[in-house]
């Protein structure tokens, strides 16, 4: 399957890197563009906002011509935005470039995931979704350390050049495979927002937002949290434990998802996420923190394809707009979670106690995924009843 989907996986890796690569080089960019770190930080907001809007609004329209053209246009926007970022002479161009890159990323995530699902048999859908998420998680994990390494040795502009290079490789691979890509019929009629009329979809999108607030939002403060617990020397190991957990979780979740379906995992994964936060809040043991970080990363990233499968398994024709809204909600949740964490720290909350606050969105997400599980079971029972009486 990897041989079939690898261009889409490479594209996802470049997206994952781009989403977090600036975090490690913010001071360098600020000095280079003679502005403040706070202003450069707005680039993350610009990227996330464009991502959230472009995916749901534009992905369906672009695929009306062909899947290949939609993917290539999205990658073109993504690469162009990152190239302009690398060459930015000032803060205005820099912020505008992050909007362009975010638009391409939002469209690409939705179309790439829907394309991966369309390229495999029904019993392989979970693995296909998990492989795209594997690319995103791998890029996210590698983004900060790779960005810092290249930034320190060659400058932040070369950090962005690496993202462009990976994006160009993916673009070339997709162009070569263009004729083999399936046509997507998702959301060809009407507004993409019509998928939100179904309660299960809207609840799933809210659950994705809350999981983004809890998991990715809290990750922003992993190092200050460790420092507050007296584990500052363990910071690097904790970052890698979270990353290895995320990559492993997203890589391995596909098979159980295809075998058992999403219902049990919709309960297990949010519970594991909440437990990892509780451990980080209540203990100061280095071993427990390393284990909690690994479980946190694994559960957070594995929940992405699990929720996708739960929301789209019985509606493959609407997979693309549903995934677009889900991923937009997740990244918006990440930005909101980071902002809320900063506000709590400003208010005097200890960094280590942020894990306790993250339990709130995690438990709320569990309540919503539990409702989705119940709703799916009822829908399946109704379908079975209708077939038996037909």
HELIX and SHEET records of a PDB file:
HELIX    1   1 UNK A    2  UNK A   20  1                                  19    
HELIX    2   2 UNK A   21  UNK A   24  5                                   4    
HELIX    3   3 UNK A   26  UNK A   32  1                                   7    
HELIX    4   4 UNK A   37  UNK A   62  1                                  26    
HELIX    5   5 UNK A   67  UNK A   87  1                                  21    
HELIX    6   6 UNK A   91  UNK A  118  1                                  28    
HELIX    7   7 UNK A  122  UNK A  124  5                                   3    
HELIX    8   8 UNK A  125  UNK A  154  1                                  30    
HELIX    9   9 UNK A  156  UNK A  176  1                                  21    
HELIX   10  10 UNK A  178  UNK A  180  5                                   3    
HELIX   11  11 UNK A  192  UNK A  197  5                                   6    
HELIX   12  12 UNK A  199  UNK A  211  1                                  13    
HELIX   13  13 UNK A  212  UNK A  216  3                                   5    
HELIX   14  14 UNK A  217  UNK A  219  1                                   3    
HELIX   15  15 UNK A  222  UNK A  228  1                                   7    
HELIX   16  16 UNK A  232  UNK A  234  5                                   3    
HELIX   17  17 UNK A  235  UNK A  260  1                                  26    
HELIX   18  18 UNK A  262  UNK A  282  1                                  21    
HELIX   19  19 UNK A  286  UNK A  312  1                                  27    
HELIX   20  20 UNK A  316  UNK A  318  5                                   3    
HELIX   21  21 UNK A  319  UNK A  346  1                                  28    
HELIX   22  22 UNK A  351  UNK A  353  5                                   3    
HELIX   23  23 UNK A  354  UNK A  389  1                                  36    
END                                                                             
